[in-house]
Amino acid sequence: MKRKTSLIAKQLSAQRKRLVFLAVISLALGAAIVSQAALLAEAVQRLFVESASFSSVAMLLGILLCVMAVRTLLSYGNGKVGLHMAAAAKTNMRAAVLQNMTHASMPSALCGQTGGKVSIALDAVDEADGYFSQYMPRMAEAAVIPIMILAVTFVQHANSALIMLFTAPFIPLFMILAGLKTKNKAEEKYAQLADFSGTFLDSLQGLVTLKLFGRARRQQQEIERSSLGYRDATMAILRIAFTNTFMLESIVMLSIGIVALELAIQLLVFKSMTFHTAFLVLLLVPEFYSLLKNSGTAFHSGRTSMGAIRKVENMLAETIGAAQPDEFMASQTKLLPMPPSIELDNVTFRYAPDSFELKAGRISVKPGEHIAIVGASGSGKTTLLHLIAGLLKPASGTIRVNGTPLSQQYESLWFERVSYITQHPYIFAGTFAENIAIGARRNVTRAEIEQAAEEAGLAEVAAQLEQGFDTYVGEGGRGLSGGEKQRLALARAFLKRPAVILFDEPTVGLDLHTERVLQRAIAALAKTATMITVAHRLYTIRHADNIWFMEHGALAASGRHDELMESLPQYAEMVDVQRKGGLA
């Protein structure tokens, strides 16, 4: 609740001038409503009761028309201010969501469905529109105009004002009861929407795989289930909305009827009031209840928006507080010596309860050392590399860089020093040059981009293309071979010049020529860096300064190639298999 209040308060605080403007417009609108009723009652009194000529009330009718025009403009202005408030609030909230996504810790960025996050950034933020464009203007009107009408009614006829004062609280009371239910249903709706969006996007991304394995129909059923869940949540909100409208209309009609009955009795039976007074009160009473009814409808819309805003807040709540400037600078000073030393102190990790567990024990990497991580499939090699990279958060234990614990507070500083190249690097939709420039956290020149491509062995590929480095590449690297993708990823690293290079054996599955080009590029890149590689090739393993042999999620042994060949039978057996398989 506190987080929610602070978020809305922040948005409203940034728009204080518009809130003041809403209050001023509401006051003017209240005066226009009362004036319109008074002028209309006076005109009817003169024309139909006093039988005055039309020419004698012409000026009065002209003033009435002017007041009606002013009221229309004020109503329009109120709505316009609300729309501007909503636009500004949505812009600010969407910027906060996007900033959260870019500054979130790597583990939180990797968790959850992409579709769900997109749904919050787009749909949930858009749904917050109703709170600012409808709820706030109507609440400003409801806080001022009904009081003005009630005060005028008290002056004209106290009995009617007392009836209005007694029946009016039933409307906000019902609004609160319906609003609480609406808020809960709205949160459920956006949970269902996030689930549906995530399932749908995941299915699109993996459609080829689903069809190849004959699972497309089952995934279709899953999408249908998510879609029906979202439909049911939406219909539940609509049911509340229709019930809310019916009840509000019933309360308003009953209240107006009671006041009208009381006026008729006073006017016709007891003859204790004039027609002018009765007609004026009868004109003001519907305005009074109409404002309360509109505020009730806006309240429902506002509570629906609150459910969407709550989803935005949940995402923003995941932001890890940044380190204090002094702490950050102190840590930066400690991390500056590069290439760094890296220590893993009894680090453990588990993806889920009762699943595979990694126990790294105590491991250290000297500055500039080249490490090869080897072991059978499923032994924990890639998981260990992810932990060192900062992509996963240890369940226990500590990772230290130059003696400083690698916490989420210092992630951005660490990622400035690290390049992680996987077997399948992601290529964005854009040109060769744009994809290479992603590797630098600064503005780079075209010459720097081309130099990095030359060092990565990508210049020859670009030279063969009609538009060279301006050639457009499809999303995910469509149109590029596996070797070309790897060279592009290496070009990013050459542009970045990292102090730590992490490889998940990028040469696996490539032809011999491409592999040799990449090996030369990797060797050149690693001359001034600490390098840790998940190794499958014997060539990579034999040239490592230290080899970590993983077995069943634990570090079974470490040492140089010759040492492990003599002391570890499992390692010797693995090497023998690779030699027979021609992977040397």
C-alpha positions in Angstrom: 0.0 0.0 0.0 2.8 2.4 0.9 4.5 1.7 -2.4 1.3 2.3 -4.3 0.5 5.6 -2.5 4.0 6.9 -3.1 3.9 6.1 -6.8 0.6 8.0 -7.3 1.6 10.8 -5.0 4.8 11.2 -7.1 2.8 11.5 -10.3 0.3 13.9 -8.8 3.1 15.9 -7.1 4.7 16.5 -10.5 1.4 17.9 -11.8 0.5 20.3 -9.0 -0.3 23.2 -11.4 -2.8 21.0 -13.2 -4.4 19.9 -9.9 -4.8 23.6 -8.9 -6.2 24.3 -12.4 -8.7 21.5 -11.9 -9.9 23.0 -8.6 -10.3 26.5 -10.2 -12.2 25.0 -13.2 -14.4 23.0 -10.8 -15.3 26.2 -8.8 -16.1 28.0 -12.0 -18.1 25.1 -13.2 -20.1 24.9 -10.0 -20.9 28.6 -10.3 -22.0 28.1 -13.9 -24.3 25.2 -12.9 -26.0 27.2 -10.1 -26.2 30.3 -12.3 -27.7 28.3 -15.2 -30.4 26.8 -12.9 -31.2 30.2 -11.3 -31.5 31.9 -14.7 -33.6 29.1 -16.2 -35.9 29.2 -13.1 -36.3 33.0 -13.4 -37.1 32.8 -17.2 -39.7 30.1 -16.6 -41.2 32.1 -13.7 -41.6 35.3 -15.9 -42.8 33.6 -19.0 -45.2 31.0 -17.7 -46.2 32.2 -14.2 -46.1 36.0 -14.6 -47.0 35.9 -18.3 -44.3 38.4 -19.2 -43.6 39.1 -22.9 -40.7 37.3 -24.7 -39.0 40.6 -25.4 -38.8 41.4 -21.7 -36.8 38.3 -21.0 -34.7 38.3 -24.2 -31.7 39.7 -22.3 -32.2 37.1 -19.6 -32.3 34.3 -22.1 -29.2 35.7 -23.8 -27.3 35.6 -20.5 -28.6 32.1 -20.0 -27.2 31.0 -23.3 -23.8 32.6 -22.5 -23.7 30.8 -19.1 -24.5 27.5 -20.8 -21.7 28.0 -23.3 -19.3 28.8 -20.5 -20.4 25.7 -18.7 -19.7 23.6 -21.8 -16.3 25.1 -22.2 -15.4 24.5 -18.6 -16.5 20.9 -18.8 -14.4 20.5 -21.9 -11.5 22.2 -20.2 -11.8 19.9 -17.2 -11.6 16.8 -19.4 -8.7 18.3 -21.4 -6.7 18.9 -18.2 -7.4 15.3 -17.2 -6.2 14.0 -20.6 -2.9 16.0 -20.2 -2.5 14.6 -16.7 -3.0 11.1 -17.9 -0.5 11.5 -20.8 2.2 12.9 -18.5 1.6 10.2 -15.9 1.7 7.4 -18.5 4.9 8.8 -20.0 6.5 9.0 -16.5 5.4 5.5 -15.5 6.4 3.9 -18.8 9.8 5.7 -18.5 10.1 4.3 -14.9 9.3 0.8 -16.1 11.8 0.9 -19.0 14.4 2.3 -16.6 13.7 -0.5 -14.2 14.1 -3.1 -17.0 17.5 -1.6 -18.0 18.8 -1.2 -14.4 17.3 -4.4 -13.0 19.8 -7.0 -11.8 20.7 -9.7 -14.3 18.9 -12.5 -12.4 15.6 -10.5 -12.2 16.0 -9.5 -15.9 16.2 -13.2 -16.8 13.3 -14.4 -14.7 9.7 -14.2 -15.8 8.1 -14.3 -19.3 9.0 -11.6 -21.8 5.4 -11.3 -22.9 4.3 -10.6 -19.3 6.8 -7.7 -19.0 5.8 -6.3 -22.3 2.1 -6.5 -21.2 3.0 -4.4 -18.1 5.0 -1.8 -20.0 2.3 -1.4 -22.6 -1.2 -2.5 -21.5 -0.9 -1.9 -17.7 0.5 1.6 -18.1 -2.1 2.4 -20.7 -4.9 1.2 -18.4 -3.7 3.7 -15.8 -5.1 6.4 -18.0 -8.5 6.2 -16.4 -7.3 7.2 -13.0 -5.9 10.5 -14.2 -8.2 11.3 -17.1 -11.5 10.4 -15.5 -11.1 9.7 -11.8 -9.2 12.9 -10.8 -11.3 15.4 -12.8 -14.6 13.8 -11.5 -13.2 13.8 -7.9 -12.3 17.4 -8.2 -15.8 18.2 -9.4 -17.4 16.0 -6.7 -15.3 17.7 -3.9 -16.5 21.3 -4.8 -19.7 21.4 -6.9 -22.1 19.3 -4.8 -21.2 21.4 -1.7 -22.0 24.6 -3.6 -25.4 23.1 -4.8 -26.2 21.9 -1.3 -25.5 25.3 0.2 -27.8 27.0 -2.4 -30.5 24.4 -1.7 -30.2 25.0 2.0 -30.8 28.7 1.5 -33.8 28.1 -0.8 -35.4 25.1 0.9 -33.9 23.4 4.0 -36.1 20.3 3.8 -34.9 19.3 0.3 -31.3 20.0 1.3 -31.7 17.6 4.4 -33.1 14.9 2.1 -30.1 15.3 -0.2 -27.7 15.3 2.7 -29.2 12.1 4.1 -29.4 10.2 0.8 -26.0 11.4 -0.7 -23.8 9.2 1.5 -25.3 6.0 0.0 -23.6 6.7 -3.3 -20.0 7.0 -2.0 -20.6 4.1 0.4 -21.7 1.9 -2.5 -18.8 3.2 -4.6 -16.3 2.1 -1.9 -17.8 -1.4 -1.7 -17.9 -1.9 -5.4 -14.4 -0.3 -5.8 -12.8 -2.7 -3.4 -14.1 -5.6 -5.4 -13.2 -4.0 -8.7 -9.6 -3.4 -7.6 -9.1 -7.1 -6.7 -10.7 -8.2 -10.0 -8.5 -5.7 -11.9 -5.4 -7.2 -10.4 -6.6 -10.7 -11.3 -7.3 -9.4 -14.8 -3.8 -8.1 -15.4 -2.3 -11.3 -13.9 -4.3 -13.2 -16.5 -3.3 -10.8 -19.2 0.4 -11.2 -18.3 0.0 -15.0 -18.4 -1.7 -14.9 -21.7 0.8 -12.5 -23.3 3.7 -14.5 -22.0 2.3 -17.9 -23.2 1.5 -16.4 -26.6 4.9 -14.8 -27.1 6.7 -17.9 -26.0 4.7 -20.0 -28.4 5.5 -17.7 -31.3 9.2 -17.7 -30.5 9.3 -21.5 -30.3 6.7 -22.3 -33.0 9.2 -24.1 -35.2 10.3 -26.3 -32.3 6.7 -27.0 -31.3 5.8 -28.1 -34.9 8.9 -30.3 -35.2 8.1 -32.2 -32.0 4.4 -32.3 -32.7 3.5 -30.2 -29.7 1.8 -27.3 -31.5 -1.8 -28.6 -30.7 -1.0 -28.9 -27.0 0.4 -25.3 -27.0 -2.7 -24.2 -28.8 -4.8 -25.6 -26.0 -2.5 -23.7 -23.5 -3.0 -20.4 -25.3 -6.8 -21.1 -25.3 -6.7 -21.7 -21.6 -4.8 -18.5 -20.9 -7.2 -16.6 -23.3 -10.3 -17.9 -21.6 -8.8 -17.0 -18.2 -8.3 -13.4 -19.3 -11.8 -13.3 -20.8 -13.3 -14.5 -17.5 -11.4 -11.9 -15.5 -12.5 -9.2 -17.9 -16.1 -10.3 -17.8 -16.0 -10.3 -14.0 -15.0 -6.6 -14.0 -17.8 -5.9 -16.5 -20.4 -7.6 -14.3 -19.3 -5.4 -11.4 -19.5 -2.3 -13.6 -23.0 -3.1 -14.8 -24.2 -3.9 -11.3 -22.5 -0.7 -10.1 -24.3 1.4 -12.8 -27.7 -0.2 -12.0 -27.4 0.4 -8.3 -26.2 4.0 -8.7 -29.1 4.8 -11.1 -31.6 3.2 -8.7 -30.3 5.3 -5.8 -30.2 8.5 -7.8 -33.8 8.0 -9.2 -35.2 7.1 -5.8 -33.5 10.2 -4.2 -34.7 12.6 -6.9 -38.2 11.1 -6.6 -38.3 11.7 -2.8 -37.2 15.3 -3.2 -39.7 15.9 -6.0 -42.5 14.4 -3.9 -41.6 16.6 -1.0 -41.5 19.7 -3.2 -44.9 18.8 -4.7 -46.4 18.4 -1.3 -45.0 21.8 -0.1 -46.0 23.5 -3.3 -49.5 22.0 -4.0 -50.7 20.8 -0.6 -49.3 23.1 2.0 -48.6 26.0 -0.5 -45.6 27.0 1.7 -43.2 27.8 -1.2 -43.2 29.6 -4.5 -43.0 28.0 -7.9 -39.7 29.8 -8.6 -38.1 28.2 -5.5 -39.6 24.8 -6.2 -38.5 24.8 -9.8 -35.0 26.1 -8.9 -34.5 23.3 -6.3 -35.9 20.7 -8.8 -33.3 21.9 -11.3 -30.4 21.7 -8.8 -31.3 18.3 -7.4 -30.6 16.2 -10.6 -27.3 18.2 -11.1 -26.3 17.2 -7.5 -27.0 13.5 -7.9 -25.6 13.4 -11.5 -22.3 14.7 -10.2 -22.2 12.0 -7.5 -23.2 9.4 -10.0 -20.5 10.4 -12.5 -18.0 10.4 -9.6 -19.2 6.8 -8.8 -18.6 5.7 -12.4 -15.2 7.5 -12.4 -14.4 5.8 -9.1 -15.0 2.4 -10.7 -12.7 3.3 -13.6 -10.1 4.6 -11.1 -10.2 1.4 -9.1 -9.8 -0.6 -12.3 -6.8 1.5 -13.1 -5.4 1.0 -9.6 -5.2 -2.8 -10.4 -3.1 -1.9 -13.4 -0.9 0.5 -11.4 -0.4 -2.2 -8.8 1.2 -4.4 -11.5 3.5 -1.6 -12.5 4.4 -1.1 -8.8 5.2 -4.8 -8.4 7.7 -4.5 -11.3 9.2 -1.3 -9.9 9.5 -2.9 -6.5 12.0 -5.4 -8.0 14.5 -2.6 -8.5 17.4 -3.0 -6.2 18.5 0.2 -4.5 21.7 1.5 -6.0 24.8 1.8 -3.8 25.4 5.1 -2.1 27.9 7.2 -4.0 30.7 6.8 -1.5 30.3 3.1 -1.3 30.2 2.9 -5.1 33.3 4.9 -5.6 35.1 2.9 -2.9 34.1 -0.3 -4.6 35.1 1.1 -8.0 38.6 1.8 -6.7 39.0 -1.7 -5.5 37.7 -3.2 -8.8 39.9 -1.0 -11.0 43.1 -3.2 -11.3 42.4 -5.2 -14.4 42.5 -8.0 -15.4 41.1 -8.9 -12.0 41.5 -11.8 -9.6 38.3 -13.8 -9.1 37.4 -15.9 -6.1 34.5 -18.2 -5.5 34.0 -18.9 -1.8 31.7 -21.9 -1.2 29.2 -20.8 -3.9 26.1 -22.9 -4.2 23.2 -22.7 -6.6 20.0 -24.6 -7.2 17.5 -23.8 -10.0 14.5 -25.2 -8.0 13.9 -27.3 -4.9 14.8 -31.0 -5.4 16.7 -30.2 -8.6 20.3 -30.1 -9.7 22.6 -28.3 -7.2 25.9 -26.7 -7.9 28.6 -26.7 -5.2 31.6 -24.8 -6.4 33.6 -24.9 -3.2 36.7 -22.6 -3.1 38.0 -21.5 -6.5 40.4 -18.7 -7.4 41.4 -17.2 -10.7 44.6 -15.2 -10.9 44.8 -12.0 -13.0 45.3 -12.8 -16.7 44.9 -16.5 -16.1 43.2 -18.7 -18.8 40.8 -21.2 -17.3 39.1 -24.1 -19.1 36.0 -25.7 -17.5 35.5 -29.3 -18.6 33.2 -32.2 -17.6 30.4 -34.3 -18.8 27.1 -32.8 -20.1 25.0 -31.7 -17.1 27.9 -31.5 -14.7 27.3 -27.7 -14.1 29.9 -26.1 -16.4 27.6 -23.5 -18.0 25.8 -22.9 -14.6 29.2 -22.1 -13.1 30.0 -19.7 -15.9 26.7 -18.0 -15.5 27.4 -17.4 -11.8 30.8 -15.9 -12.6 29.2 -13.7 -15.2 26.6 -12.5 -12.8 23.7 -13.9 -14.8 22.7 -16.0 -11.8 22.7 -15.1 -8.1 24.3 -17.7 -5.8 22.0 -19.3 -3.2 24.9 -19.1 -0.8 28.6 -18.2 -0.7 30.4 -15.2 -2.2 32.0 -14.3 -5.5 34.8 -11.7 -5.1 36.5 -9.6 -7.7 39.8 -8.2 -6.5 38.6 -9.0 -3.0 35.3 -7.1 -3.3 32.1 -9.1 -3.1 30.3 -9.0 -6.5 26.8 -7.8 -5.4 24.0 -6.4 -7.5 24.9 -2.9 -6.4 28.1 -3.1 -8.5 26.7 -5.1 -11.5 26.9 -2.3 -14.0 30.6 -1.8 -13.1 31.3 -5.5 -13.5 29.5 -5.8 -16.8 31.6 -2.9 -18.1 34.7 -5.2 -17.7 33.2 -8.5 -18.9 32.3 -10.0 -22.3 30.4 -13.2 -22.4 30.2 -15.0 -25.7 27.9 -18.0 -26.0 27.5 -20.6 -28.7 24.4 -18.6 -29.9 25.0 -14.8 -29.5 22.0 -12.7 -30.1 22.0 -10.5 -33.2 19.5 -7.6 -33.3 17.6 -6.3 -36.3 19.9 -3.7 -37.8 23.1 -3.2 -39.7 26.5 -5.0 -39.2 27.9 -1.7 -37.9 25.0 -1.2 -35.4 25.3 -4.7 -34.1 29.1 -4.3 -33.5 28.7 -0.9 -31.8 26.5 -2.5 -29.1 29.8 -3.8 -27.7 30.9 -0.3 -26.7 29.3 1.6 -23.8 30.2 4.8 -25.5 30.0 6.6 -28.8 32.4 5.0 -31.3 33.6 6.1 -34.7 33.1 4.1 -37.9 36.9 3.5 -38.0 36.8 1.8 -34.6 33.9 -0.4 -35.7 35.8 -1.5 -38.8 39.0 -2.1 -36.8 37.1 -4.3 -34.4 35.6 -6.2 -37.3 39.1 -6.6 -38.9 40.5 -8.1 -35.6 37.5 -10.5 -35.3 37.9 -11.7 -38.9 34.6 -10.2 -40.0 36.0 -7.6 -42.5 36.2 -10.2 -45.3 32.6 -11.1 -44.8 31.5 -7.5 -44.8 33.6 -6.8 -47.9 31.7 -9.4 -49.9 28.3 -7.8 -49.2 26.9 -5.1 -51.5 26.4 -2.5 -48.7 29.3 -3.6 -46.6 28.9 -2.8 -42.9 25.6 -1.1 -43.7 24.1 -4.4 -44.7 20.9 -5.0 -42.8 20.8 -8.2 -40.6 17.5 -9.8 -39.7 16.4 -10.2 -36.0 18.2 -13.1 -34.4 20.9 -13.0 -37.1 18.7 -14.3 -39.9 20.8 -14.4 -43.0 24.1 -15.1 -41.1 25.9 -18.4 -40.7 26.9 -19.7 -37.3 30.5 -18.6 -37.8 29.5 -15.1 -39.0 27.4 -14.7 -35.8 30.4 -15.7 -33.7 32.7 -13.3 -35.5 30.2 -10.5 -35.0 30.1 -11.3 -31.2 33.9 -11.3 -31.1 33.9 -7.9 -32.9 31.8 -6.5 -30.1 34.3 -7.8 -27.6 37.3 -6.3 -29.5 35.4 -3.0 -29.5 34.8 -3.3 -25.7 38.3 -4.6 -24.8 37.1 -6.4 -21.7 39.2 -7.4 -18.8 37.3 -10.6 -18.3 36.2 -12.9 -21.2 33.8 -15.7 -20.7 33.3 -18.3 -23.5 30.8 -21.1 -23.7 33.0 -22.8 -26.4 31.9 -20.7 -29.4 33.7 -22.8 -32.0 31.7 -26.0 -31.5 29.9 -27.0 -34.7 31.9 -24.7 -37.0 33.9 -25.7 -40.0 37.7 -26.0 -39.6 38.6 -22.8 -41.4 36.1 -20.7 -39.4 37.2 -22.3 -36.2 40.8 -21.4 -36.9 39.9 -17.8 -37.7 38.0 -17.6 -34.4 40.7 -19.3 -32.4 43.3 -16.7 -33.6 40.9 -13.9 -32.8 40.2 -15.3 -29.3 43.9 -15.7 -28.6 44.5 -12.1 -29.6 41.6 -10.8 -27.5 42.7 -12.9 -24.5 46.3 -11.5 -24.3 45.3 -8.7 -21.9 42.4 -10.4 -20.1 41.4 -13.1 -17.7 39.6 -15.8 -19.8 37.3 -18.5 -18.6 36.0 -21.0 -21.2 33.6 -23.9 -21.0 35.8 -26.1 -23.2 34.9 -29.0 -25.4 37.8 -28.9 -27.8 41.1 -30.5 -26.7 42.9 -27.7 -28.4 41.4 -25.2 -25.9 41.9 -27.5 -22.9 45.6 -28.2 -23.5 46.5 -24.5 -23.8 44.7 -23.4 -20.6 46.7 -22.3 -17.5 44.4 -24.2 -15.3 41.6 -26.7 -15.9 38.5 -27.2 -13.7 37.0 -30.6 -14.0 33.3 -30.6 -13.0 31.4 -33.7 -12.0 27.8 -33.9 -10.7 27.7 -30.2 -9.9 31.0 -30.1 -7.9 34.6 -29.2 -8.7 36.2 -32.7 -8.7 39.8 -31.5 -9.5 41.8 -28.7 -11.0 45.3 -28.4 -12.5 47.1 -28.3 -15.8 46.5 -30.8 -18.6 49.5 -33.1 -17.8 48.7 -33.1 -14.1 45.1 -34.2 -14.6 46.0 -36.8 -17.1 48.1 -38.5 -14.5 45.9 -37.9 -11.4 42.3 -38.1 -12.6 41.1 -41.1 -14.6 37.8 -39.5 -15.5 39.7 -36.6 -17.2 42.1 -39.0 -19.0 39.1 -41.0 -20.3 37.4 -37.8 -21.6 40.5 -36.8 -23.4 40.9 -40.2 -24.9 37.3 -40.1 -26.2 37.9 -36.7 -27.8 41.1 -37.9 -29.5 39.3 -40.9 -31.0 36.5 -38.6 -32.1 38.9 -36.4 -33.9 38.2 -33.3 -31.7 41.9 -32.6 -31.0 
